[in-house]
């Protein structure tokens, strides 16, 4: 299937679930958090996607994609630790929210590369991760990410302390 190994197909399915959960929570609640089932699914699928990606060596040995997976696991761990912080300190909320948003952005980098170097099947849009057009798209996604975290920071700053960890209905 489009040059995917069995592990690659499983990895892709898990990553798609994570991205769906992450965007659903971000669009619905303005952030990703572990206190709702969708957030727990995001964390679990993101961790699994990172772990399964470490076994994929389609482009040779250990490469930048593997490094990104390890970086994602570290940021995910920090965000989960912040989410478990018993105090509702403002800094923990920032770390949790921005950490999860960063992992969602990290998902998009290989997703764009792997998707559009395969589609459309007869003439893929990009030739690989070094394609300047792909770099521009990733740059645009980074700007969207930066805007999103600016909005999240603004929201945290404006939210009264007792309500910071609650979810809007």
N, C-alpha and C positions, 0 to 999 in steps of 0.2 A: 504494500500500500504506500505509494508515493516515496519509495525508498526508505521507509521506516522499518526498523527491526521490531521484533515483538516487544522488547523493552522500551523502545522508542514510542511505540503506539500506546503502551500502558502509561508511560511518562506523560505523553501528550494529553491523554484523557484526564489524568489526575490534575495536570496543570490547568486545563480548561475549566475544570470544576472550581479550582482555586480562584482563577481569574473571574469567573462568573460570580462566585460568592463575594469576592473583594469589591467588585464594581457594584453589585446589588446593595451591599452594606453602605458603601460610600455614597451612592446616589440616594438611598433611602434615609440614612441617618447622618451623613456627612463625615463618617469615620468608620473604621473597622475596629471592633472590640471583641473580646473573648467571652463576654457575658451573655451573648445570644448564640443559639445553635449555628447560625450562618457564619459567625465569626470563628467558632470552634472548628467548623468544617474548613474555613479558609486557612487557619493555622495548620491543621492536620494535612490538608492537601498540599499546601505550600512546602511543608517539611518533606512530605513524601516525594513531591516533584523534584526537590533539590537532591534528595538521596538517590532517586532513580536516575537523575541526570548524570550522576557521578559514574554510572556504569556504561554510559554511551560514549563510544570512541569513534564515531563515524568520520571525524576529521583528523584522525591520528591519535596521538596520546593526550595527556593532560593539556588543556588549553584554556583560553579566556572564559569560555562558557562554564568550565568546571570551577574556575576561580569565582565567577559570579554566583554559582550555586553555593559555594562555601561562604561567601560574603552575605548572601541572603539568609543562610542558616544563622549566622552570627547576629544580624540585625533582627531576625525573627525572634531569636532567643532573648535579646535585650528587650524587645517590645513585649513579649509574653511576661518577662520578669517584672516589667513596669506595670503591666495590667494586673498583676497579682499583688501589687503593693497595697497593703491594708489601709494606709492613709490615702486620702484623696488629694495628695499634694498636686499642685499645679505642674511641677516639673515631671512627675510620673505620668500625668495626662499627656503632656507634650511628647515625652519619649514614646509612650504607647502609640499615640495617634500618628506621629511622624514616622515612627519605625514601621508600623504596618503599611502606611502609604508608600514608604520607600520600597518595601518588599513587593508591593503591587507594581510599582514602576520597574523594578528589576525583572518581574515576570515578562514585561512587555518587550524587553530587549531581545531575548532569544525568540520570543513568539513572533515578532515582526521578521526577524532574520529567517527563521525556519519556515514560516508560512510563505513569505513572498520570494524565497528562492526556489519554491516548489510550485507556486500558483501564479498565473494560470499554467496548467500543465505543459502546454505547447510553447509558451514564451514567458517564463518567470519574470517578475518585475525587477528583481535584483539579482546580481551575480554572486553575492556573498556578503559577509559582514563588513568588508572594506569598500563596498560600493558607495560612492559619494551620495547617491540618491537615498540610500537606506540611512546613511549617517544624518542626512537632513531630516528625514522622518523621525528618527530617534531624537534629534535635537528639538523638533517640534513637540514630541511627547514629553521631553524634559521640561520644556516651557509650560506645558499643561500641568505637569506634576508640580512645578514650582508655584504656579498659580493656585493649584489645589491646596498645597500645604500652607500658602499664605492665607487662604480663606479659612482653613482649619485653625491656624494660630489665632486669627482674628476672632473666630467663634469661641475658642477656649478662653481668650482674654476677656470676652464680654459676658461669659457665662458665670453666674454666681457660684461660689465654692460648693454649696451642697448639691447643686444640680449637675456638676461637671461629668459625673459618671452615669447619669441617668439617660435613658433613651427617649426621644420624642415619640409620641404615639402616631 
